[in-house]
């Protein structure tokens, strides 16, 4: 991946995470690195939750699915 590709990828990741293009242009390199690391952590957490939902949905019984649904509903009300 060339520098232009890396920059485009970083911009897209930050914009996808809710950062505005105009704001990103004024970030320091350190800020870019910190924000990109936060995006990575958030994406990893989202994928872990998705994997949990898929695993329970495909292998769990009705009680496991109901328990997960209840946990998801509680976490959304916070």
C-alpha positions in Angstrom: 0.0 0.0 0.0 1.5 3.3 -1.0 1.4 6.5 1.0 -1.6 7.9 -0.9 -3.5 4.6 -0.4 -2.6 4.6 3.3 -3.8 8.2 3.7 -7.1 7.5 1.8 -7.6 4.4 4.0 -7.0 6.4 7.2 -9.3 9.2 6.1 -12.1 6.7 5.2 -11.7 4.9 8.6 -12.0 8.2 10.5 -14.9 9.5 8.4 -16.6 6.2 8.9 -16.2 6.6 12.6 -17.8 10.0 12.6 -14.9 12.4 12.2 -15.5 15.3 9.8 -13.1 15.7 6.8 -12.3 19.3 7.6 -11.4 18.4 11.2 -9.2 15.5 10.1 -7.1 17.9 7.9 -6.1 19.7 11.1 -5.2 16.6 13.2 -1.6 16.1 14.2 0.1 12.8 13.4 -0.2 11.9 17.0 -3.9 12.6 17.0 -4.3 10.6 13.8 -2.6 7.6 15.5 -4.7 7.9 18.6 -8.0 8.2 16.8 -7.1 5.3 14.4 -6.2 3.1 17.4 -9.6 3.9 19.0 -11.3 3.0 15.7 -9.4 -0.3 15.7 -10.5 -1.1 19.2 -14.1 -0.2 18.5 -14.1 -2.3 15.4 -12.6 -5.3 17.2 -15.2 -5.0 19.9 -18.0 -4.8 17.4 -16.7 -7.9 15.6 -16.4 -9.8 18.9 -20.0 -9.0 19.7 -21.1 -10.1 16.2 -19.2 -13.4 16.6 -20.9 -14.0 19.9 -24.4 -13.3 18.4 -23.7 -15.6 15.5 -22.3 -18.4 17.6 -25.2 -18.3 20.1 -27.8 -17.9 17.3 -26.4 -20.9 15.4 -25.4 -23.2 18.2 -27.3 -22.1 21.3 -30.6 -23.2 22.5 -33.7 -21.0 23.1 -32.6 -20.1 26.6 -29.1 -19.0 25.4 -30.7 -16.8 22.7 -33.2 -15.3 25.2 -30.4 -14.6 27.7 -28.3 -12.8 25.0 -31.3 -10.8 23.8 -31.9 -9.7 27.4 -28.3 -8.7 27.8 -28.4 -6.7 24.6 -31.5 -4.9 25.6 -30.0 -4.0 29.0 -26.8 -2.7 27.4 -28.8 -0.6 25.0 -30.7 1.1 27.8 -27.6 2.4 29.4 
